[in-house]
């Protein structure tokens, strides 16, 4: 496994968090048509340059954590995925295999489903990635305890993309009220990260024509204004906006 050495005054966790923000910022640029690139082409295309390779390795944790979200701009805008970007995503899987992600037994299934979403999305762009089959989704089948359930769905927000469907999506379609409650609770708690991720599912429901008792547009605007400036959180709100289509916020 290739790892990157953190700077003397930062921890590996801080380095990985910074990588997620960098990659999210570039994905946001692509989505907003700023002609950005989630992985700079000149870096991925010429690994003979050792400094460039180290720069790419520094972003691999961000590519691994974001998963299908780094591909979402191309899915939503209908633009081709550069081959070097797809190859970098596959490289992130090999450098950080599922068993290296530090998941507890209770949350390992979340990574399985996130990886499933990434692999399915990469397949759309012509690149096959071998990932373990996800669980059967029963851990999110019961939305009775909507507080806990909505948080779990927020952790699976990367699945809320066009072209993906399965038991998690079926559960979401049948529980719009619980999702709206979870989003409202997160907003009241000023947990904007969770609210933005649940908003992804509400946008998915809107695109599917499934009703829910919440006005999505003001919530997304509020999160962007007061959500703390995280590129990843802003990316979630913008993905939600694009999923709803041209009539979205």
Secondary structure, DSSP 4 states (H G I P E B T S, - for coil): ----PPPTTS-HHHHHHHHHHHHHHHHHHHHTTS---SS-HHHHH-TTSHHHHHHHHHHHHHHHHHTTHHHHHHHHHTPPPPHHHHHHHHHHHHHS-GGGS---TTTHHHHHHHHHHHHHHHHHTT-----PPP--SGGGT--SSHHHHHHHHHHTGGG-STT--SHHHHHHHT-HHHHHHHHHHHHHTT-HHHHHHHHHHHHHHHHHT---SS-HHHHHHHHHHHS-S-HHHHHHHHHHHHHT-TT--
